[in-house]
Amino acid sequence: MERGKAVDFTLLATVILLVVIGIIMVFSASSASAYFRRGDSYYFLKKQMMWAILGFGSMFILMNINYHIYNRLARVILAGGIVFLLTVFIPGLGVTVNGATRWIGVGDFTIQPSELAKLAVIIFAASSLSRKKEKVRQFTTGVLPYLLVAGLVFGLIMLEPDFSTGVVILAIVIVMIFVAGANIGHLIGLTLPGVIMLGLLIAGKEYRLKRWTSFLHPFEDPQGSGYQIIQSLYALGSGGLFGLGLGRSRQKFFYIPLPQNDFIFSIIGEELGFIGTFTIILLFILLIWRGIRIAIHAPDLFGSLLATGLIAMIAIQVIMNVAVVTSSMPVTGIPLPFISCGGSSLLFSLAGIGIILNISRHTSLNWS
């Protein structure tokens, strides 16, 4: 366990505040549905608090472990992440919900292996890219290997299927390749094939295609594919400047399905108004800014790329979640980090923050 220099207190305080807000909003958004469907208004609150305790535990452990150890174990961690992904296909262990087998576990205790896979890919990419030096500017050594690794993980996740998480992993890897110094022409050249591939994947499944068409014209099918986004917009619109008040959402009463999950930002907007949502966004901006500063001032390239990948993971998910609930992009199953109800997301997001906090201990900046 590493001792000595203090971590970035602003980043730590911001994350704790976001998790506390998340716990409050999960209870507010879920209490009614939990009572009627589970017979316990506190069901989701208790689950979120349990995962928060586990997440903070992992964060405090990882912020005290020298991050250089991941550089030595990067390939082992990646292999472990891939094997963990495969466990969802083991009969009796994989848990299927709404046609998707994304979890493993027993009863109410489940975990999502793809969340660990994100961290594994980030650690591997940071370790390998930090050794490339000038070779990163060559397509065959600086871009292609990481696209193949990300593509393998993407393919396994698509078998579950979980399109949105796969896209997040691809986006993180592209950000890391760019920051490592890859030839910008190579990345631009990948744009058209990437768009074509994503287009084919969207068109290949009817439910994905419906999500795209409902994003463009949600009111053409208000009781079907456009239902979620319409109810989300109603929630945000009715909140006004100051909101209806904490606990007073109307859309959480079986209008927005599972309001404590991916659409919790809509409930925040309805209950706390523009002021509440703007505050949440400001907190995330502060978190991302501190993460970027840590990445810039990290003592070595591995630490810089590792912090970059981890903060990109948070930033990309925040952007996608807010874009979905505001009808700025098609509906995807991306949770709002630290706030949405979801044990795996909270646990591994806090673990990632723990690694970033450890990197902050090795920077030349004074965080006090």
BELUR-V130079 format. One record per helix or strand of 2 or more residues. SS is the DSSP state (A for helix, B for strand). FROM is the first residue (numbers start at 1). LEN is the number of residues. If there is no record, write none. Layout:
SS|FROM|LEN  SS|FROM|LEN
//
This chain:
A|9|30  A|43|20  A|68|5  A|74|16  B|94|4  B|100|7  B|109|3  A|113|25  A|139|20  A|163|18  A|184|21  A|206|11  A|218|4  A|227|13  A|264|34  A|301|25  A|343|18
//
